[in-house]
Amino acid sequence: MTIHVGERIPAATLKHMTKDGPANISTDELFKGKTVVLFSVPGAFTPTCHAKHLPGFVQHVADLKAKGVDTIACLAVNDVFVMAAWGKASAAGDDILMLADGNAEFTKALGLELDATGFGMGIRGKRFALVAKDGTLTHLNVEAGGEFRVSTAEYVLGQL
């Protein structure tokens, strides 16, 4: 079942790259006491994700921060090494937290998994963006298949 506005973000452990190597980050640590924009892509380096989705958030970091966003995070059902390489290749720097949900556990807990086995990609995450304040979901924008409209940085900015 898909998470709904007003519900708490589910507990999970994600991975991110630090200067010391891969590290765990709990959703409690990520969301507690903060306003977080988290956007999810079906896969790092895939066409729309690489050309439009991540670059839009990179471009609008200052605008999102000016609206009170503490953390901007990009999530994909990929491994931490791929997410780190993608962040580096996309100039995400320290502005966007590149999160790996390698086994799709968090994505499934949100109810936002995507069966991409027909494309040879296995289970992935749907394209979406969410806003959470202190661990409670305030906005959830899930794209219809093949679309790229409601999960863009510009769309999220309009909601803040």
Secondary structure, 3 states (H helix, E strand, C coil): CCCCCCCECCCCEEEEEECCEEEEEEHHHHHCCCEEEEEEECCCCCHHHHHHHHHHHHHCHHHHHHCCCCEEEEEECCCHHHHHHHHHHCCCCCCCEEEECCCCHHHHHHCCEEECHHHCCCEEECCEEEEEECCEEEEEEECCCCCCCCCCHHHHHHHC
